[in-house]
Amino acid sequence: MAEEDVLAASERRVAWLRIAAVGLIAAAERLPHPNPNERAFTIATVAVLAYALAALAYAYVGAFDRRLVLAAIAVDVASISVLAYLSGGAFSNARLAYFLIPISVAFRFQWRMTVAATAAVVLAYNLQAINHPARHVKHAYQFLGVQTGYLVWIGAAAALFSGLLATRTQRLIELARGRKQLLADVMSAEERERRELAEGLHDHAIQNLLVARQDLEEAMAAHPEPELERTLAALTDTLADLRGAIFELHPHVLQQAGLEPALKAVAERASRHGGFDVDFSVDYPRRHPDEALLLGAARELLANVSRHARAGKATVTLAQRNGATVLTIADDGVGFDPATLGRSVADAHIGLLSQRERIEASGGRLEIESAPGRGTTVTASLPTR
């Protein structure tokens, strides 16, 4: 996930927390505490709520970078400080909203930024409290010291949490990289074995069968016999099946002409075996480096349509949009419940799960939409590099 996506996801969560905090602050105003300016507090609360709602809306439609997030944190600290000053200074129940800042920063940035945010919160709380008339209340400074201690404590806890989160995130990134490299190695070895097997069958088995067919044709020319005709027909069918198997193992057309013709060849072969029609929709102006991965997914999905779907028609769509290469295969067959995917290998879904693992390990997604009697639509997308 890109840094911008992480920031956006964090800001959406913080935006909801901000809304909740405003509600709690407004409710706390009804509790008894020194409050010299209730009207100003109400006006400020409405203004902060308007800001919180605007921030929530922007979190779902806008773009984020670190500078914008830092600005939002500064506005949050200032807003809480104003509300605290207008509702009791050190004694204000709004002071509890300060705890939101180090917690929210903890899962936005690393521990150093959390410590800096905690320091800013402690400073803001003390400044507004010291300048508030309630500082003259008995034991005000003792109360201020205890509350400052709580803020420091929650900030330290948030910093520790942030450091732990960063460490675990880094480990997950390293594991993901290792998994991706392992998958690449496996796919490379598999592709190499497929190519070698296909070449071996083509250079030996196919050639031997071609020689045998030629000898048989010559024998038939000299001595036409029904048995020889049946043998020649069986030999011709075997050659066709063997050529199809070689193509399934290693479609040379993928390397020579690209994904589109290879995809059509795989689909047409599956449609002949499964007895269904195939429609194509292709908008593929630029080749993708992981075409073999997409073709492998298409082969598995179309094989499932041929073997299990009992479909009359399938649609294959290949397109590039929104920074991704997207392959969609839909059929009008019997469908199935996607919840059964992980239940057993006997359900014949192991191929789908394998393709999902491969696609996701390469940074893509594989989504399945299906229901009994409603057909199946599978979409595989890979980021365009």
C-alpha positions as MATLAB code, in Angstrom:
seq = 'MAEEDVLAASERRVAWLRIAAVGLIAAAERLPHPNPNERAFTIATVAVLAYALAALAYAYVGAFDRRLVLAAIAVDVASISVLAYLSGGAFSNARLAYFLIPISVAFRFQWRMTVAATAAVVLAYNLQAINHPARHVKHAYQFLGVQTGYLVWIGAAAALFSGLLATRTQRLIELARGRKQLLADVMSAEERERRELAEGLHDHAIQNLLVARQDLEEAMAAHPEPELERTLAALTDTLADLRGAIFELHPHVLQQAGLEPALKAVAERASRHGGFDVDFSVDYPRRHPDEALLLGAARELLANVSRHARAGKATVTLAQRNGATVLTIADDGVGFDPATLGRSVADAHIGLLSQRERIEASGGRLEIESAPGRGTTVTASLPTR';
ca = [
       0.000    0.000    0.000;
       1.349    3.431   -0.970;
       2.113    6.037    1.709;
      -0.718    8.232    0.397;
      -3.182    5.365    0.864;
      -1.938    4.740    4.409;
      -2.300    8.423    5.290;
      -5.794    8.543    3.787;
      -6.900    5.445    5.701;
      -5.503    6.879    8.950;
      -7.154   10.245    8.384;
     -10.559    8.639    7.855;
     -10.316    6.926   11.231;
      -9.074   10.097   12.931;
     -11.889   12.072   11.314;
     -14.463    9.809   12.954;
     -12.633   10.052   16.284;
     -12.657   13.826   15.945;
     -16.439   13.855   15.482;
     -16.868   11.678   18.569;
     -14.543   13.944   20.567;
     -16.588   17.043   19.725;
     -19.725   15.276   20.953;
     -18.051   14.290   24.209;
     -16.745   17.812   24.751;
     -20.222   19.259   24.242;
     -21.724   16.718   26.667;
     -19.046   17.411   29.278;
     -19.948   21.106   29.280;
     -23.105   20.190   31.201;
     -20.995   18.960   34.119;
     -20.142   21.441   36.932;
     -16.777   23.201   36.550;
     -15.480   26.782   36.375;
     -16.967   28.260   33.206;
     -16.834   32.022   32.778;
     -17.946   32.083   29.131;
     -20.583   29.489   28.201;
     -21.844   31.348   25.143;
     -18.378   31.629   23.627;
     -17.865   27.935   24.324;
     -21.058   27.073   22.415;
     -19.995   29.169   19.433;
     -16.534   27.612   19.440;
     -18.011   24.113   19.682;
     -20.193   24.725   16.619;
     -17.161   26.016   14.726;
     -15.045   23.014   15.696;
     -17.897   20.659   14.731;
     -18.116   22.331   11.326;
     -14.363   21.842   10.896;
     -14.644   18.199   11.999;
     -17.423   17.505    9.485;
     -15.467   19.189    6.698;
     -12.373   17.167    7.605;
     -14.432   13.959    7.556;
     -15.782   14.728    4.089;
     -12.318   15.603    2.778;
     -10.894   12.379    4.228;
     -13.011   10.407    1.730;
     -12.427   12.521   -1.387;
      -9.152   14.422   -0.947;
      -5.477   13.591   -1.246;
      -3.101   13.614    1.727;
       0.558   14.245    2.333;
       2.500   14.671    5.580;
       2.324   18.448    5.556;
      -1.447   18.426    5.357;
      -1.683   15.860    8.160;
       0.657   17.933   10.359;
      -1.518   20.974    9.701;
      -4.596   18.982   10.769;
      -2.845   17.980   13.995;
      -1.982   21.619   14.717;
      -5.617   22.643   14.147;
      -6.782   19.855   16.459;
      -4.462   21.010   19.257;
      -5.553   24.634   18.804;
      -9.260   23.692   18.740;
      -9.044   21.641   21.919;
      -7.069   24.407   23.633;
      -9.703   27.014   22.761;
     -12.531   24.815   23.989;
     -10.631   24.006   27.171;
      -9.898   27.680   27.862;
     -13.571   28.622   27.338;
     -14.819   25.885   29.661;
     -12.653   25.892   32.738;
      -8.969   25.990   31.824;
      -7.083   23.315   33.770;
     -10.400   21.995   35.144;
     -12.197   21.795   31.793;
     -13.603   18.428   30.860;
     -12.561   19.278   27.312;
      -8.972   18.616   28.438;
      -9.707   14.895   27.989;
      -9.792   15.454   24.237;
      -6.041   16.144   24.373;
      -5.602   12.381   24.720;
      -6.848   12.017   21.139;
      -3.751   13.712   19.750;
      -0.929   11.331   20.794;
      -3.156    8.297   20.153;
      -4.065    9.395   16.626;
      -0.479   10.362   15.806;
       0.730    6.969   17.042;
      -0.716    5.184   14.040;
      -0.014    8.024   11.624;
       3.749    8.372   12.143;
       6.687    6.827   13.986;
       7.380    7.210   17.700;
       9.443   10.404   17.377;
       6.479   12.254   15.891;
       4.270   10.878   18.654;
       6.675   12.255   21.288;
       6.689   15.642   19.519;
       2.870   15.686   19.401;
       2.719   14.821   23.115;
       5.083   17.683   23.925;
       2.889   20.076   21.904;
      -0.226   18.870   23.745;
       1.385   19.265   27.172;
       2.559   22.766   26.275;
      -0.833   23.802   24.879;
      -2.708   22.479   27.926;
      -0.433   24.273   30.384;
      -0.433   27.560   28.468;
      -4.222   27.822   28.284;
      -4.562   26.697   31.927;
      -2.014   29.159   33.291;
      -3.687   32.034   31.468;
      -7.198   31.059   32.592;
      -8.886   32.735   35.601;
      -9.472   29.309   37.148;
      -5.779   29.151   38.015;
      -6.699   30.999   41.200;
      -8.929   28.162   42.384;
      -7.551   26.296   45.393;
      -5.215   23.452   44.457;
      -5.379   24.520   40.805;
      -1.663   23.980   40.200;
      -1.681   20.583   41.896;
      -4.574   19.596   39.639;
      -2.688   20.971   36.636;
       0.381   18.926   37.533;
      -1.595   15.693   37.843;
      -3.358   16.252   34.520;
      -0.038   17.035   32.878;
       1.272   13.763   34.257;
      -1.629   11.906   32.690;
      -0.936   13.537   29.340;
       2.746   12.603   29.537;
       1.791    9.048   30.491;
      -0.642    8.551   27.618;
       1.889   10.125   25.261;
       4.610    7.727   26.387;
       2.254    4.768   25.965;
       1.297    5.973   22.495;
       4.968    6.414   21.547;
       5.749    2.858   22.663;
       2.751    1.603   20.718;
       3.851    3.549   17.667;
       7.365    2.105   17.844;
       5.992   -1.418   18.181;
       3.612   -0.821   15.295;
       6.435    0.478   13.102;
       8.598   -2.549   13.917;
       5.835   -5.006   13.124;
       4.923   -3.135    9.961;
       8.523   -3.328    8.793;
       8.581   -7.053    9.480;
       5.379   -7.514    7.516;
       6.887   -5.551    4.625;
       9.959   -7.765    4.679;
       7.797  -10.897    4.792;
       5.717   -9.601    1.887;
       8.860   -8.916   -0.119;
      10.166  -12.390    0.655;
       6.857  -13.924   -0.298;
       6.805  -12.021   -3.566;
      10.362  -13.076   -4.380;
       9.564  -16.681   -3.484;
       6.525  -16.606   -5.732;
       8.597  -15.105   -8.541;
      11.165  -17.894   -8.136;
       8.449  -20.550   -8.108;
       6.785  -19.093  -11.176;
      10.137  -18.831  -12.962;
      10.922  -22.458  -12.188;
       7.431  -23.536  -13.191;
       7.638  -21.586  -16.444;
      11.036  -23.080  -17.202;
       9.784  -26.609  -16.551;
       6.695  -26.017  -18.680;
       8.831  -24.696  -21.526;
      11.274  -27.585  -21.343;
       8.457  -30.134  -21.256;
       6.666  -28.454  -24.162;
       9.861  -28.320  -26.208;
      10.621  -31.954  -25.400;
       7.164  -33.088  -26.486;
       7.366  -31.005  -29.654;
      10.875  -32.088  -30.620;
      10.421  -35.785  -29.882;
       6.879  -37.070  -29.337;
       5.271  -34.863  -31.995;
       8.005  -35.592  -34.530;
       7.793  -39.329  -33.908;
       4.029  -39.268  -34.347;
       4.347  -37.239  -37.544;
       6.781  -39.798  -38.955;
       4.448  -42.607  -37.928;
       1.499  -40.865  -39.587;
       3.476  -40.376  -42.793;
       4.436  -44.058  -42.840;
       0.821  -44.991  -42.197;
      -0.405  -42.787  -45.044;
       2.098  -44.394  -47.391;
       0.973  -47.848  -46.235;
      -2.660  -46.885  -46.819;
      -1.849  -45.670  -50.317;
      -0.423  -49.062  -51.147;
      -2.932  -51.158  -49.177;
      -6.119  -49.291  -48.209;
      -7.656  -50.998  -45.218;
     -10.453  -49.824  -42.838;
      -8.261  -50.677  -39.852;
      -5.515  -48.423  -41.159;
      -8.020  -45.586  -41.665;
      -9.208  -45.889  -38.064;
      -5.623  -45.944  -36.873;
      -4.785  -42.850  -38.943;
      -7.822  -41.001  -37.558;
      -6.846  -41.887  -33.982;
      -3.277  -40.813  -34.664;
      -4.447  -37.483  -36.099;
      -6.669  -36.859  -33.061;
      -3.771  -37.697  -30.751;
      -1.536  -35.224  -32.547;
      -4.188  -32.510  -32.193;
      -4.618  -33.254  -28.490;
      -0.876  -33.287  -27.958;
      -0.446  -29.949  -29.735;
      -3.191  -28.507  -27.529;
      -1.458  -29.831  -24.425;
       1.831  -28.300  -25.579;
       0.100  -24.961  -26.022;
      -1.364  -25.223  -22.513;
       2.076  -25.961  -21.127;
       3.823  -23.095  -22.851;
       1.932  -20.865  -25.297;
       4.691  -19.522  -27.524;
       2.193  -17.041  -28.918;
       2.351  -15.171  -25.586;
       6.018  -14.355  -26.111;
       5.685  -13.737  -29.821;
       2.441  -11.779  -30.117;
       1.412  -10.818  -26.585;
      -1.397  -11.448  -24.154;
      -4.390  -10.679  -26.366;
      -3.906  -13.431  -29.010;
      -2.726  -15.915  -26.364;
      -5.829  -15.172  -24.304;
      -8.074  -15.711  -27.322;
      -6.378  -19.004  -28.118;
      -6.845  -20.262  -24.543;
     -10.485  -19.119  -24.490;
     -11.314  -20.701  -27.833;
      -9.779  -23.991  -26.748;
     -11.749  -23.943  -23.485;
     -14.976  -23.070  -25.331;
     -14.560  -26.038  -27.684;
     -14.102  -28.398  -24.752;
     -16.887  -26.862  -22.666;
     -19.381  -26.215  -25.446;
     -19.974  -22.538  -24.701;
     -19.620  -19.331  -26.721;
     -17.006  -16.698  -25.916;
     -17.187  -12.925  -26.401;
     -14.090  -10.721  -26.195;
     -13.692   -7.091  -25.222;
     -10.094   -5.885  -25.374;
      -8.572   -2.471  -24.658;
      -4.926   -3.320  -24.062;
      -2.587   -0.713  -25.581;
       0.532   -1.491  -23.511;
       1.985   -4.869  -22.583;
       2.224   -5.799  -18.900;
       5.402   -7.433  -17.504;
       3.305  -10.088  -15.704;
       1.372  -11.292  -18.737;
       2.207  -14.909  -17.900;
       0.496  -14.463  -14.532;
      -2.650  -13.056  -16.137;
      -2.687  -15.779  -18.783;
      -2.287  -18.443  -16.093;
      -5.265  -16.988  -14.220;
      -7.316  -16.897  -17.418;
      -6.411  -20.508  -18.194;
      -7.527  -21.665  -14.747;
     -10.731  -19.620  -14.773;
     -11.748  -20.732  -18.265;
     -10.953  -24.337  -17.377;
     -13.342  -23.984  -14.429;
     -16.019  -22.638  -16.775;
     -15.445  -25.595  -19.094;
     -15.489  -28.240  -16.349;
     -17.970  -26.962  -13.777;
     -20.073  -23.985  -14.882;
     -22.317  -25.655  -17.490;
     -22.390  -22.236  -19.112;
     -23.818  -21.271  -22.469;
     -21.721  -18.141  -22.795;
     -18.629  -16.578  -21.299;
     -17.253  -13.053  -21.648;
     -13.546  -12.227  -21.487;
     -12.608   -8.586  -20.908;
      -9.053   -7.236  -20.893;
      -8.526   -3.545  -20.217;
      -6.131   -1.020  -18.739;
      -7.712    1.621  -16.526;
      -6.954    3.599  -13.377;
      -3.319    2.465  -13.352;
      -4.125   -1.254  -13.516;
      -4.416   -4.050  -16.052;
      -7.756   -5.756  -15.452;
      -8.854   -9.176  -16.657;
     -12.504  -10.143  -16.153;
     -14.050  -13.500  -16.997;
     -17.807  -13.864  -16.555;
     -20.117  -16.775  -17.348;
     -23.852  -17.459  -17.199;
     -23.432  -20.881  -15.637;
     -24.655  -22.516  -12.446;
     -22.491  -20.392  -10.141;
     -21.501  -21.303   -6.588;
     -21.261  -19.892   -3.084;
     -17.886  -18.069   -2.731;
     -17.977  -18.895    0.990;
     -17.134  -22.499    0.063;
     -13.807  -21.556   -1.505;
     -11.656  -22.466    1.462;
     -13.567  -25.482    2.744;
     -11.934  -28.326    0.870;
      -9.736  -29.199   -2.049;
     -12.440  -31.586   -3.180;
     -14.659  -28.640   -4.106;
     -12.343  -28.061   -7.112;
     -11.635  -24.544   -5.879;
      -7.969  -25.050   -5.084;
      -7.061  -23.577   -8.471;
      -8.974  -20.380   -7.714;
      -7.286  -20.040   -4.343;
      -3.889  -20.622   -5.925;
      -4.501  -17.935   -8.536;
      -5.669  -15.519   -5.849;
      -2.465  -16.109   -3.891;
      -0.350  -15.482   -6.980;
      -2.193  -12.334   -7.998;
      -2.149  -10.837   -4.485;
       1.537  -11.686   -3.982;
       2.278   -9.586   -7.072;
       0.430   -6.599   -5.618;
      -2.869   -7.249   -7.401;
      -6.352   -8.383   -6.469;
      -8.639  -11.224   -7.475;
     -12.326  -10.720   -6.747;
     -15.040  -13.347   -7.137;
     -18.747  -12.627   -7.509;
     -21.038  -15.622   -7.730;
     -24.182  -17.218   -6.379;
     -25.919  -20.519   -7.089;
     -27.844  -20.218  -10.343;
     -26.504  -16.724  -11.144;
     -23.230  -17.363  -12.913;
     -19.755  -16.281  -11.885;
     -17.654  -13.180  -12.486;
     -13.969  -13.182  -11.579;
     -11.838  -10.035  -11.889;
      -8.053  -10.123  -11.694;
      -6.210   -6.798  -11.610;
      -2.502   -6.048  -11.531;
      -0.988   -2.569  -11.092;
       0.481   -1.249  -14.321;
       4.224   -0.663  -13.890;
];
